[in-house]
Amino acid sequence: MAWNEPGNSGDKDKDPWGNTGGKKGGNDGPPDLEDVVKNLQDKVTSIFGGRKGGGGGGRGRSGGGMSATGFSLIFVVILAVWAFSGIYIVTDGTRGVVLQFGEFRAVTNPGPHWYPRFIQSVEIVEVDKSRSVRVGVNTEESLMLTKDENIVDVKFEVQYKVKDARDYLFNVANPDVTIRTATESALREIVGTSDMNYVLKRNDVAERTGKLLQVILERYDTGLLVEEVNLVYSEAPEQVKPAFDDVNSAEQDRDRFIEEARKYQNQIIPIARGEAARVEQEAEAYKAEKIARAEGDAKRFNQLLVEYKKAPKVTRERLYIETMEEVLSNNRKVMIDVKKGNNLLYIPVDQLNKQRQQTGGGQMDSSSGVSATTGVPERKDSRDRSRSRSRQMEVQP
């Protein structure tokens, strides 16, 4: 049965709070909450120089205010906390931008610094961190119109960093969005003033875009510096790419044929020049030979003229004999003069056949003066015959 039920007189003294006889305020009961609060107040007051005062019920009450020493101690503690809270360290690769009531005050370099909190504030900006922005991620950005009214698919990437922390924080609302917009604008301007083949070959599109982008950023005083620009992708749109691939293949074939023609030209021209030089040398040699032979014939004729004037008859006879000997030495026909009869013409066929077999048909035909293999007249015989005829005409009376 519960301790507080009617009829349980024997258990009335079993109070769960330890109070016997149903009376409060026993020595074994829980402490009063009011007493706990007052005791705590007395302890705090005693720490800061206060004194206890008398009160009813034996409970101490604060009888005086806080002393000047307590106020000084509190002020010193608060001042120390405020002073230490203004210490900050700027690490390498960053800059601290100090603001006083929201207005720019100074830029601090790496190292420990201090600022009065609640009067000034500090913004830390990373100036050596390399940042990047990509243009052409989606289709609306990547498709651009060229000078020759063609469309190309371009993807572009820019790496940049902060050059001036003050300009980066105050001159533009969102520098990262600004550089992205400026990059797209600069790229579209370069592509719009260039032909499609020029963009597809990626000649210096990235370099020109980077220079124009830096000019735009400096015009807006963004405090950003372009480090590197890359033209990641430049191709024809997917819908017409097969046709452009065929064009590129044809252009490559054209270039290959041009190179092959130049190679052949470089091979044949030296040969032709060498042949021309050889012909010129042969002509010069033939000219020198003709001149020398003519001069030799003229000198010999002059010497013969001197001898002819000394003994005309003897000279004519000697010339006639030499001429006949020269003419008849190449003749294979033999004429026999028969007195008081007809002349007999004898042709030594056996000797001619034997000589032809020995030479293999490559000797000159004695009757025609033409080579059996080449069909070209022999120059020496023709010259000798012409000289013989000229001599005969000169020696005839």
Buried (B, 14 or more C-beta within 10 A) or exposed (E): EEEEEEEEEEEEEEBEEEBEEEEEEEEEBEEEEEEEEBEEBBEEBEEBBBEEEEEEEEEBEBEEEBBEEBEEBEEEEEEEEEEEEBEBEBEEEBBBBBBEEEEEBBBBEEEEBBBEBEEBBBBBBBBEEEBEBBBBEEEEBBEBEBEEEBBBBBBBBBBBBBBBBBBBBBBBEEBBEBBBBBBBBBBBBBBEEBEBBBBBEBEBBBEBBBBBBBEBBBEBBBBBBBEEBBBEBBBBBEEEEEEBEEEBEEEEEEEEEEEEEEEEEEEEEEEEEEEEEEEEEEEEEEEEEEEEEEEEEEEEBEEBEEEBEEEEEEBBEBBBEEBEEBBEEEEEEEEEEEEEEEEEEEEEEEEBEEEBEEEEEEBBBBEEEBBBEEEEEBEEBEEBBEBBEEBBEBBEE
